[in-house]
Amino acid sequence: MDEAGISNPEHEPWVVVSGVIVDADKKLIAIERHLDALVTRFIPEQHRDVFVFHATELFNGGGKVFRRDDPAWPLEKRLEIADSLAIVAKKFHIPLAFGFVERKNFPKTIAEELSTADKTLGAHVVSFMTCAMQVEMWMRTNTQGEVCLVVFEDNQQAKRLITKTQTTYQSRSELEKLYDGKIPEVDAQYFPFRRIKQRPLFEPKTPSSVLQLADFCAYVFKKYLMGDRRYDRFFAPIHEQIAVRGFDLPSNRKAS
């Protein structure tokens, strides 16, 4: 999983968490090799050993490779790479999960008591939990006897609260404390998590890492929610891989 949209709320009105559901035994190595092949195809040899795809650098320029003043990297060339990343989930039949929060409407209560940083952290964690619920339900519906581990792009601000929230929702006894003795029926169908095991693992993006796909999907979905039609072409193949049937986009941005 990775997040997008946690900077200035004036510029990023949506917080998004994207989850890429990968079978570690059957698909992980193939996906890593494909990402490596994209690096070999597009990135100059002198940068390949430590290169990591970052969506913001692809679309906006920047970083050590896509320098804005470098005529070797015009927008069209960078968008060619983005097109190649956008179809990876479809190519490998990877289910995707998303959680998102519109920041201006969050939270609906006690908002006046929270700082902008606290609101952003809260929106981040709620988006994470929505994404995690989709992963949990996809696992229950589509696998038998399989469990999963959440690997999250390292974020020091959210790490502690995401860990505490996930472990709470993995424990029946902790949930009963949270709900004053009994988990309501409407929530009991989802919690406690049965397929998401262990504590979340936080890692930095590295070459070959599938976190690069989570980063790309989160960024594109954020732009899509913001109404930027330039990203529709990248969102279209991603939308086809959304894991949960009936997943609903905000009314202002229904997929065509």
Residue, then its C-alpha position, 0 to 999 in steps of 0.5 A: m500500500d501507498e498513499a497520495g494527497i497528504s500535502n497542502p489540502e488546497h492543492e491536494p483535496w483528496v487523500v488516497v491509499s492504494g493497495v496492490i494485492v500480489d500473490a507472493d508465491k505465484k506472481l511477485i517475482a514475475i512482477e518484479r522482473h517486469l518492473d526491472a525490464l521497464v527500467t532497462r527499457f526506459i532508464p539510462e544505464q548509469h541510473r538503473d541500479v538505484f532507480v525507483f519509479h515515482a509517479t510525481e516525478l514522471f508526471n511533473g518532472g524532477g528527481k535525479v533522472f527526470r530533471r525539468d531542465d533536461p531536454a532528453w525527458p520531454l513530457e511525451k517521453r515520460l508519459e510513455i513510461a506512465d502508460s507502461l506502468a498503468i497497464v501492469a496491474k491489468k497485464f498481471h491480473i492484479p486486484l487493486a484496492f482503494g481508500f479515499v477521503e475528501r479532506k474538506n469534509f473530514p472529519k464531520t465532527i470535532a473538526e474545530e479541535l483538530s490541527t491541519a496535520d491531525k486532520t490529514l493523519g486522520a484522513h490517511v488512517v481512515s483511507f488506509m482502513t477502507c483499503a484494508m477492508q477491501v483487501e480483507m473482503w477480497m481475500r475472504t471471497n477469492t481465496q481459501g486458507e490464504v492470509c496476507l501481510v500489509v506492506f506499507e510505504d514508509n511514512q513516519q508520521a502515520k506509522r504508529l497510528i496505522t499500526k495501532t489501528q490495524t492491530t486493534y481491528q485484528s483483535r476481537s478483545e480489543l474491538e470489544k473494548l472499543y465497542d463497550g462490550k459487543i461488536p455491532e452486527v453491521d461491523a462484525q461482518y468485517f471485523p476482526f480481520r481474519r486474513i490480514k495477519q501480523r503487524p503492518l510492515f513499513e518499507p521504503k520504495t526500492p528497485s523492483s518493489v511492487l510499492q512502485l505500483a501502489d505509488f502510481c495507482a494512488y497518484v493517478f486515482k488522486k488526480y482522477l478524483m480531482g477531476d483532471r481529465r488528463y489522467d483518464r487514460f491512465f486510470a482506465p486500465i487501473h479501474e478495470q482491476i478494482a478488487v471489490r465489486g460494486f466499488d463506488l466512485p464519488s458522484n462527480r467522477k463516475a467512470s465511463 
